[in-house]
Amino acid sequence: MPQFTYTARDASGGLLQGVLEGDSAGAVAAELQRAGSTPLEIVLATAVGASMASKQIGFGKREKVKHEDLLMFSRQLHTLLKSGIALTRALGGLQESASPAMKEVIRQTRESLESGNEMSTSLAKQTGVFSAFYVAMVRVGEMTGRLDEVFLRLFHHLEFEKLMRDQVKSALRYPSFVIAVMIIAVGVVNVFVIPAFQRVFDGLGSDLPFMTRILVGFSRFTIVAWPYLLVAAVGGFFGFKRWTSTEDGGYAWDKFKLKFPIAGKIIRKATLARFSRSFALALKSGVPVVQSMMVVANTVDNHFYARAIEKMREGVERGDSLLRTAAASGIFTPVVLQMIAVGEESGTLDEMLGEVADFYQQEVEYELKSLSAQIEPILIIFLGVLVLILALGVFLPIWDLGKAALK
């Protein structure tokens, strides 16, 4: 089912923006009107564009909902629904014990339900909180009458996402600390140490070694131009963030990240694991293949892969097999293609993709555990070169002075 980005006004005149699925723009407009909103603009969105819109659009200055809040919300709602408690009553119970940010989300969702909207529609209104994949899975649960099972699967999916994110942060903590210390050390040396030695060098009355002249020149440049360097760094950072927030910029950056020497293969395997897990979950819940690929494209968190998956979806819609479109995309390894082939032939595509996700999750965990060991030699070499440059630049003139004094 296609997705549409919309702009509307609610009953109080407030501006609403978000992403909804529908058979047509008219169907989305009718859904917004049933929710008490007046549509202003409805535009067909691609998978990449819808993903970016869902990240950029939000409810004003509302406090950000944490990933852990969504985990607890999904798990607790599954337990309450499985116990036979009505959905609105379950939300009321969760609202009392939720965090302040999640409490507001649950309140708005409950009010939307009480006004006659479906759960998926109510969640879709909370833009910036629930992903398109999350909303699509809830819609499937409503259609099949297995909403409690869907929330349990969503809990496991969010738990998998959190595990991947935590492992990446843990692996990068030590290298980031070392790099930060090195940058601080270089700054201190340039601003305080080199100028102090420069006064000694000036009193030598002789030509300084080439390495010393480089250090002194760089130190002078840093002291004089540091405000401009700071402005350039801040401007470059925000300019880069703005560029990557565009569709073309995000696509180019995500494609370039896959070519990083060490991190590239980890990003590629993590993306394949996320794709396989999400696709398997959608298929197991009864979502058709074409619609599954639409919502899965929004979960891979990589615009390059999202665009490739969207092209695969278009191929499947034209009548091509999933294996042929996957092979033509060029983003999958032979292992994934082989599992897709077996799954299509045996009718167990969801199970095969689940095994692919488990395989790549183990690969990512191994790569992350050995990431520090792979980065340490590079950091040691870089640190050794830095110390060598500083030692030669600072101590060579003093060595020359000592030799002159002995003569």
Buried (B, 14 or more C-beta within 10 A) or exposed (E): BBBBBBBBBBEEEEEBBBBBBBEEBEBBBEBBEEBBBEBEEBEBBBBBBBBBBBBEBBBEEBEEBEEEBBBBBBBBBBBBBEEEBEBEEBBBBBBEEBBEBBBBBBBBBBEBBEEEBBBBBBBBBBBBBBBBBBBBBBBBBBBEEBBBBBBBBBBBBBBBBBEBEEBBEEBBEBBEEBBEEBEEBBEEBBEEBBBEBBEEBEEEEEEBBEBBBBBBEBBBEBEEEEEEEEEEEEEEEEEEEEEBEEBEBBBBBBBEBBEEEEBEBBBBBBBBBBBBBBBBBBBBBBBEBEBBBBBBBBBBBBBBBBBBBBBBBEBBEEEBEBBBBBBEBEBBEEBBBBBBBBBBEEEBBBBBBBBBBBBBBEBBBEBBEEBBEBBEEEBEEEBEEBEEEBEBBBBBBBEBBEEEEEE
